[in-house]
Amino acid sequence: MDILVDWEERVAKPAIYEHLDELFPSYGFVRRNAGDTRRDHWASRYKIDLTIPRFKNAEKTVVYASEMLFREQGDWAHPISVVDRYLEIYRLPDLMSFYKDAARRLGLSYPAPTNPDVRKALEKRSRQVSLLDTLVDYFCWNLENNTSLKASAVRTYIKKHRGLTLDEAAQFRLGFVPDWNKVVRYITIDRNFPLDDLNDVCGVPSADGYTAVGATHTLAIPYECGGVVKGFLFRRVDDTKNGPKYLANTDLDRKSVFFNIPADSDPKDIVVVEGEMDAITASVRGVPGVVAIGGSEIAGERRRQVEDAFRRGVKRITLCLDLDQVNGSGEANQEARHSHVMKSVHTIKDVDPSFEEIYVACFKAPSDPDQFIRERGVEEFRRMIDEAEPYWKYLYNYMKENQ
């Protein structure tokens, strides 16, 4: 597999990008900002589906060097990978076929045919990418069409407790998880994927052969980072305090990339919140660049999230962390939030000591972004973000008020 990965990164991807206009001639791609690692991209006046937009736009569809995704102006949040678009246009079945065909067109030497191990690994990888997409579609279909009481409870939770319409939920491809045994049957029997592949990409925690996923935890949240679904979070939607609210599929890495960060961070300003649902609520309301830590602070292994953000070109980070109550008393736990903010600032500075574009947006009363937007509206949230203080000013004011 190392042979293939090396060939893919060193040879295939750069060559495919350099010759994107040849591989997709129907788009009439024009190269922009060639040589600029952050701004280099191809632009087309056509929409992704190759139709002509209502209003002329020389950059209606773009593909950036740093991400290899088709993005359409006006529908930026729903990119399509270069691979998937190629497979669709040329009617090819899988990732191996894509690389073989692209290599043939570009005169590249493809390593897989002479290495059975590489071929086997690539076939498995292609299946697993397809499997995750299949799970997303299956959970989405169930959210819309499943008539069970559990499905109804998830729809009610999304609408009443999260304030989202089903159309808004569909933007983030939220779904309903039926009994996990049904999921297994659908994936392995109806769709003919190997059980080992399901367990590899979306194994779920179980005890004595039973799992809470599909039983108590029935809301599926695709864990998407950089335009790629890495796995799922599963949430319970009842009010009981028994057990955790969220379960992640086995081996889901939530510490190396911010949830919801774009493939090449555009906008270059990101707003960092704690929870994934906070990021979803803000994003569907039109707030750009909202990403989630998946925890209360950026610390420890989560420094990798910052390293990844810098690689994607992030230029400004605004921390908007929760303000919790003190033991449910109603009193704001300012001290705990301050600790989380400063640990996050220290981690960012540890990754890049010269980085100064760190800001802090503070709730005045106990809240989190999701609750704040639902109760006070997105414009108030935007205003709070716009009025965020530089981290040094936040620290000065906190110390002055609490000395």
C-alpha positions as CSV (number, residue, x, y, z in Angstrom):
1,M,0.0,0.0,0.0
2,D,3.0,2.4,0.6
3,I,3.9,2.1,-3.0
4,L,0.4,3.2,-4.1
5,V,0.2,6.0,-1.6
6,D,3.6,7.3,-2.7
7,W,2.6,7.2,-6.4
8,E,-0.7,8.8,-5.7
9,E,0.8,11.8,-3.8
10,R,4.0,12.3,-5.7
11,V,2.8,11.5,-9.3
12,A,-0.9,11.1,-9.8
13,K,-2.5,14.0,-8.0
14,P,0.0,16.7,-9.2
15,A,-0.3,15.4,-12.8
16,I,-4.1,15.2,-12.7
17,Y,-4.3,18.8,-11.4
18,E,-1.9,20.2,-13.9
19,H,-3.9,18.6,-16.8
20,L,-7.4,19.2,-15.4
21,D,-8.4,21.0,-18.5
22,E,-7.5,18.0,-20.6
23,L,-9.2,15.5,-18.4
24,F,-12.4,17.6,-18.2
25,P,-12.5,19.4,-21.6
26,S,-16.3,20.1,-21.5
27,Y,-15.7,22.6,-18.7
28,G,-13.4,24.9,-20.7
29,F,-11.3,25.3,-17.6
30,V,-9.0,28.4,-17.3
31,R,-6.0,28.4,-14.9
32,R,-5.9,31.2,-12.3
33,N,-3.0,32.2,-10.1
34,A,-0.7,29.4,-11.2
35,G,2.2,28.8,-8.9
36,D,0.5,30.4,-5.9
37,T,0.1,27.5,-3.5
38,R,-3.0,29.1,-1.7
39,R,-4.8,30.7,-4.6
40,D,-3.9,28.4,-7.6
41,H,-7.1,27.1,-9.1
42,W,-9.0,26.2,-12.3
43,A,-12.2,28.1,-13.1
44,S,-15.1,27.3,-15.4
45,R,-18.1,29.4,-16.4
46,Y,-20.3,26.2,-16.3
47,K,-22.1,24.7,-13.2
48,I,-20.8,21.4,-12.0
49,D,-23.6,19.6,-14.0
50,L,-22.2,21.4,-17.1
51,T,-25.4,23.6,-17.4
52,I,-25.0,27.3,-18.0
53,P,-25.9,29.5,-14.9
54,R,-28.6,32.1,-15.1
55,F,-26.1,34.9,-14.5
56,K,-22.7,34.8,-16.2
57,N,-19.8,34.0,-13.9
58,A,-16.3,33.3,-15.2
59,E,-15.7,31.3,-12.0
60,K,-19.0,29.5,-11.5
61,T,-17.1,26.2,-10.8
62,V,-13.6,26.1,-9.4
63,V,-11.1,23.5,-8.4
64,Y,-8.3,24.5,-6.1
65,A,-4.8,22.8,-6.1
66,S,-4.9,22.3,-2.4
67,E,-8.2,20.2,-2.3
68,M,-9.1,18.6,-5.6
69,L,-12.8,19.3,-5.3
70,F,-15.3,20.8,-7.7
71,R,-17.0,23.7,-5.9
72,E,-19.8,25.7,-7.4
73,Q,-20.4,29.3,-6.5
74,G,-23.8,29.6,-4.8
75,D,-23.6,26.0,-3.6
76,W,-20.2,26.1,-2.0
77,A,-21.0,23.7,0.9
78,H,-21.7,20.7,-1.4
79,P,-18.4,20.0,-3.3
80,I,-17.9,16.9,-5.5
81,S,-14.4,15.3,-5.6
82,V,-12.5,15.3,-8.8
83,V,-12.5,11.5,-8.6
84,D,-16.3,11.2,-8.3
85,R,-16.9,13.6,-11.1
86,Y,-14.5,11.7,-13.4
87,L,-16.2,8.4,-12.5
88,E,-19.6,9.9,-13.3
89,I,-18.6,11.5,-16.6
90,Y,-16.6,8.6,-18.0
91,R,-18.9,5.9,-16.4
92,L,-16.1,4.1,-14.5
93,P,-16.9,1.8,-11.5
94,D,-14.3,2.6,-8.9
95,L,-11.1,4.4,-7.7
96,M,-8.8,1.9,-9.3
97,S,-10.5,2.5,-12.7
98,F,-10.1,6.2,-12.2
99,Y,-6.3,6.1,-11.6
100,K,-5.8,3.6,-14.4
101,D,-7.7,5.7,-16.9
102,A,-6.2,9.0,-15.9
103,A,-2.7,7.4,-16.0
104,R,-3.4,6.1,-19.5
105,R,-4.6,9.5,-20.7
106,L,-1.6,11.4,-19.1
107,G,1.0,8.8,-20.0
108,L,1.8,7.9,-16.4
109,S,3.1,4.6,-15.2
110,Y,0.6,3.0,-12.9
111,P,2.0,0.7,-10.1
112,A,-1.0,-1.4,-9.3
113,P,-1.0,-3.9,-12.2
114,T,2.4,-5.3,-11.2
115,N,1.7,-5.4,-7.5
116,P,-1.1,-7.6,-6.2
117,D,-0.9,-6.2,-2.7
118,V,-1.4,-2.7,-4.0
119,R,-4.3,-3.8,-6.1
120,K,-6.0,-5.5,-3.2
121,A,-5.4,-2.6,-0.9
122,L,-6.8,-0.1,-3.4
123,E,-9.9,-2.2,-4.0
124,K,-10.6,-2.3,-0.3
125,R,-10.0,1.4,0.1
126,S,-12.4,2.2,-2.8
127,R,-15.1,-0.1,-1.2
128,Q,-14.7,1.7,2.1
129,V,-15.1,5.1,0.7
130,S,-18.2,3.9,-1.2
131,L,-19.5,2.2,2.0
132,L,-19.4,5.4,4.0
133,D,-21.3,7.3,1.3
134,T,-23.8,4.4,1.3
135,L,-24.3,4.7,5.0
136,V,-24.8,8.4,4.8
137,D,-27.5,8.0,2.1
138,Y,-29.1,5.1,4.0
139,F,-29.4,7.1,7.3
140,C,-30.7,10.2,5.4
141,W,-33.3,8.1,3.6
142,N,-34.5,6.7,7.0
143,L,-34.8,10.2,8.5
144,E,-37.1,11.2,5.7
145,N,-39.0,8.0,5.2
146,N,-38.9,5.7,8.2
147,T,-42.3,5.6,9.9
148,S,-41.2,4.2,13.3
149,L,-41.7,6.0,16.6
150,K,-37.9,6.3,17.0
151,A,-37.6,8.0,13.6
152,S,-40.4,10.4,14.5
153,A,-38.6,11.2,17.8
154,V,-35.4,12.1,15.9
155,R,-37.4,14.3,13.5
156,T,-39.1,16.0,16.5
157,Y,-35.7,16.5,18.2
158,I,-34.2,18.1,15.1
159,K,-37.1,20.5,14.6
160,K,-38.1,21.4,18.2
161,H,-34.9,21.0,20.2
162,R,-32.4,22.1,17.5
163,G,-34.6,24.5,15.6
164,L,-33.7,23.0,12.2
165,T,-36.0,22.2,9.3
166,L,-35.5,18.8,7.7
167,D,-34.1,20.7,4.6
168,E,-31.5,22.3,6.8
169,A,-30.7,19.0,8.5
170,A,-30.2,17.6,5.0
171,Q,-27.5,20.2,4.3
172,F,-25.4,18.3,6.9
173,R,-26.8,15.0,5.9
174,L,-28.1,14.2,9.3
175,G,-29.9,10.9,9.5
176,F,-31.8,8.3,11.5
177,V,-30.2,5.0,12.5
178,P,-32.6,2.0,12.7
179,D,-31.7,-1.1,14.7
180,W,-28.0,-1.8,14.0
181,N,-28.8,-5.3,12.9
182,K,-30.9,-3.8,10.1
183,V,-28.0,-1.6,9.2
184,V,-25.7,-4.6,9.0
185,R,-28.2,-6.5,6.9
186,Y,-28.7,-3.6,4.5
187,I,-24.9,-3.1,4.0
188,T,-23.9,-6.7,3.8
189,I,-26.9,-8.3,2.1
190,D,-28.7,-5.6,0.1
191,R,-25.5,-3.7,-0.9
192,N,-23.1,-6.6,-0.8
193,F,-20.3,-5.0,1.2
194,P,-18.1,-7.2,3.3
195,L,-18.8,-7.1,7.1
196,D,-15.1,-6.6,7.7
197,D,-15.2,-3.3,5.7
198,L,-18.3,-2.1,7.7
199,N,-16.5,-2.9,11.0
200,D,-13.3,-1.1,9.7
201,V,-14.9,2.1,8.7
202,C,-18.0,2.2,11.0
203,G,-17.7,-0.3,13.8
204,V,-19.9,0.6,16.7
205,P,-19.4,0.0,20.4
206,S,-21.2,-3.0,21.8
207,A,-21.7,-5.0,25.0
208,D,-22.6,-8.7,25.0
209,G,-23.4,-8.4,21.3
210,Y,-25.7,-5.4,21.6
211,T,-25.1,-1.8,20.7
212,A,-26.7,1.4,21.8
213,V,-26.3,2.7,18.2
214,G,-29.8,2.3,16.7
215,A,-31.3,1.6,20.1
216,T,-30.8,4.7,22.3
217,H,-28.4,6.6,20.0
218,T,-30.4,7.1,16.8
219,L,-29.4,10.4,15.3
220,A,-26.5,10.0,12.9
221,I,-24.1,12.9,12.3
222,P,-21.6,12.4,9.5
223,Y,-18.2,13.5,10.8
224,E,-17.0,15.5,7.9
225,C,-13.6,17.3,7.8
226,G,-12.0,18.8,4.8
227,G,-14.8,17.6,2.5
228,V,-14.3,14.0,3.6
229,V,-16.6,11.9,5.8
230,K,-14.4,10.2,8.3
231,G,-17.2,8.3,10.2
232,F,-20.2,9.1,12.4
233,L,-21.3,10.5,15.7
234,F,-24.5,9.0,17.0
235,R,-26.6,11.0,19.5
236,R,-29.4,10.0,21.8
237,V,-32.5,12.3,21.5
238,D,-34.3,11.6,24.7
239,D,-33.9,13.6,27.9
240,T,-32.5,10.8,30.1
241,K,-29.1,11.4,31.7
242,N,-28.2,7.7,31.6
243,G,-25.0,7.2,29.7
244,P,-23.3,9.5,27.2
245,K,-25.2,11.8,24.9
246,Y,-22.9,10.9,22.0
247,L,-21.2,7.8,20.8
248,A,-18.6,7.8,18.0
249,N,-17.9,4.8,15.7
250,T,-14.9,2.8,16.8
251,D,-11.6,4.4,15.7
252,L,-13.1,7.7,14.6
253,D,-10.3,10.3,15.0
254,R,-11.8,13.5,16.4
255,K,-8.5,15.1,17.3
256,S,-6.5,15.6,14.1
257,V,-8.9,17.8,12.1
258,F,-11.6,20.4,13.1
259,F,-15.1,19.1,12.4
260,N,-16.6,21.0,9.4
261,I,-13.4,22.7,8.3
262,P,-13.4,23.2,4.5
263,A,-10.9,21.3,2.4
264,D,-8.8,24.4,1.9
265,S,-10.0,26.7,4.6
266,D,-12.0,29.3,2.7
267,P,-12.9,31.6,4.4
268,K,-9.5,32.0,5.9
269,D,-11.1,33.1,9.2
270,I,-12.5,30.3,11.3
271,V,-14.8,30.4,14.4
272,V,-13.9,27.6,16.8
273,V,-16.8,26.2,18.9
274,E,-16.9,23.2,21.2
275,G,-19.7,20.9,19.9
276,E,-20.5,19.5,16.4
277,M,-24.2,20.6,16.7
278,D,-23.0,24.1,17.6
279,A,-21.1,24.2,14.3
280,I,-24.0,22.8,12.4
281,T,-26.5,25.2,13.8
282,A,-24.3,28.2,13.0
283,S,-23.4,27.0,9.5
284,V,-26.9,26.3,8.3
285,R,-27.8,29.8,9.5
286,G,-25.2,31.2,7.1
287,V,-22.3,31.9,9.5
288,P,-19.1,31.1,7.5
289,G,-16.1,29.1,8.8
290,V,-17.6,27.6,12.0
291,V,-15.7,24.5,13.0
292,A,-15.9,22.3,16.1
293,I,-13.2,21.0,18.5
294,G,-15.2,18.0,19.6
295,G,-14.3,18.9,23.2
296,S,-14.1,21.8,25.6
297,E,-10.6,23.1,24.6
298,I,-7.8,22.8,22.1
299,A,-5.2,20.9,24.1
300,G,-3.0,17.8,24.1
301,E,-3.4,15.8,20.9
302,R,-5.8,18.4,19.5
303,R,-2.9,20.6,18.7
304,R,-3.0,18.5,15.4
305,Q,-6.3,20.4,14.6
306,V,-4.4,23.6,14.7
307,E,-1.5,22.3,12.6
308,D,-4.0,21.0,10.0
309,A,-5.8,24.4,10.0
310,F,-2.6,26.3,9.4
311,R,-1.8,23.9,6.5
312,R,-5.1,24.8,5.0
313,G,-4.2,28.5,5.1
314,V,-6.2,29.7,8.1
315,K,-5.3,33.3,8.9
316,R,-7.5,34.1,11.9
317,I,-9.0,32.0,14.7
318,T,-11.9,33.2,16.9
319,L,-12.5,31.1,20.0
320,C,-16.2,30.9,21.0
321,L,-16.3,28.4,23.8
322,D,-19.3,27.5,26.0
323,L,-20.1,29.3,29.2
324,D,-21.5,26.7,31.5
325,Q,-23.3,26.9,34.9
326,V,-21.7,26.1,38.2
327,N,-23.2,22.7,39.1
328,G,-26.5,23.7,37.5
329,S,-26.9,26.6,39.9
330,G,-27.5,29.2,37.1
331,E,-24.3,31.0,38.1
332,A,-21.9,31.4,35.2
333,N,-18.7,29.4,35.5
334,Q,-16.4,32.1,34.2
335,E,-13.3,30.5,35.7
336,A,-13.8,27.2,33.8
337,R,-14.3,29.0,30.5
338,H,-11.3,31.2,31.1
339,S,-9.2,28.1,31.7
340,H,-10.4,26.5,28.4
341,V,-9.8,29.7,26.5
342,M,-6.3,30.1,27.7
343,K,-5.3,26.5,27.2
344,S,-6.5,26.8,23.7
345,V,-4.6,30.0,23.1
346,H,-1.4,28.4,24.5
347,T,-1.8,25.4,22.2
348,I,-2.2,27.7,19.1
349,K,0.8,29.7,20.1
350,D,2.8,26.6,20.8
351,V,2.1,25.4,17.2
352,D,3.1,28.9,15.8
353,P,4.6,31.4,18.3
354,S,4.3,34.2,15.8
355,F,0.6,33.7,15.2
356,E,-1.2,36.7,16.7
357,E,-4.6,36.6,15.0
358,I,-6.4,34.9,17.9
359,Y,-9.7,36.4,19.1
360,V,-12.1,35.5,21.9
361,A,-15.9,35.9,21.7
362,C,-17.7,35.6,25.0
363,F,-21.2,34.8,26.1
364,K,-22.4,37.1,28.9
365,A,-24.7,34.5,30.4
366,P,-24.5,30.7,30.5
367,S,-25.0,29.5,26.9
368,D,-23.4,27.7,23.9
369,P,-23.6,28.7,20.2
370,D,-26.5,26.4,19.4
371,Q,-28.7,27.6,22.3
372,F,-27.7,31.3,21.8
373,I,-28.7,31.2,18.1
374,R,-32.0,29.5,18.8
375,E,-32.9,31.9,21.6
376,R,-31.5,35.2,20.4
377,G,-31.0,34.8,16.6
378,V,-28.1,34.4,14.3
379,E,-27.6,38.2,13.8
380,E,-26.8,38.6,17.5
381,F,-24.4,35.7,17.2
382,R,-22.7,37.4,14.2
383,R,-22.4,40.6,16.2
384,M,-20.7,38.8,19.1
385,I,-18.2,37.2,16.7
386,D,-17.6,40.6,15.0
387,E,-16.9,42.2,18.4
388,A,-14.5,39.4,19.5
389,E,-11.5,40.8,21.4
390,P,-7.8,40.0,20.7
391,Y,-6.7,37.3,23.1
392,W,-4.4,39.6,25.0
393,K,-7.2,42.1,25.5
394,Y,-9.5,39.4,26.7
395,L,-6.9,38.2,29.2
396,Y,-6.3,41.8,30.4
397,N,-10.0,42.5,31.0
398,Y,-10.5,39.1,32.7
399,M,-7.6,39.7,35.1
400,K,-8.8,43.2,35.9
401,E,-12.3,42.0,36.6
402,N,-11.2,39.1,38.7
403,Q,-8.2,40.3,40.6
